[in-house]
Amino acid sequence: MKRWGSIAAIVAGLALVPFALAAQEAVAKAPADMTGSWLISLDTPEGSFEMTWEIEQHEDGTLTGTTANDMIGEAPIDGGWVEDGQFGFSVYVEAQGQSMDVVYEGSIVDDELTGFLDAGGGMFQADFVGVRVEGR
């Protein structure tokens, strides 16, 4: 009788495996969450450059918020999106008598970003990295 009880327990355990795998897959495919404060670093020929992003991610995957730095000031995020760990948005900036769109695209993994920016349709390009800032 103990043998049948053990076999029944094994069969019952195996029946739960698909549910456990489905739950694990759902966690692995959880959408990236960009909501929060970010510290972004750029290395340019003119030296290192830092900025902050304040981002809100909406249920439909759109992003809103602002970017800010000492040189250009604050600019609202336009056309922001995030999907499958990738994101993008643009900002319109005015600096040193010029105005231009700056397009950011990259990837997010947990609390880290990597990406590329293009300012003025190729006038200036750079890689960036970022980390989520706690408590901002």
C-alpha angles and dihedrals in degrees: 000000000000089000092058090047091054092047090049090051091050092048091048090049092050090050089061095053095086090052092050091048091049091051091049091049091050090054091048090052095046109135119255114260114216096172111128145045120317133192109213125196126197127186110209134170086257092055139267118333130192133196138167130232125202106196135181117192115205127211092258092056097256119137129216132173140086143288120213141183137158096254102048103019125216125338130181119242114245130194094004121176140166126194135157093354093309126107142180142176141154136226130198113227137182118204136155093357094309131101126201147151117257114203120202123194129170150115134277127212114178106304098347133087132194125181154120134265130206119195124193097359095299099334090117129009132178144161119243139193127198143186130202111251117221122221099018 
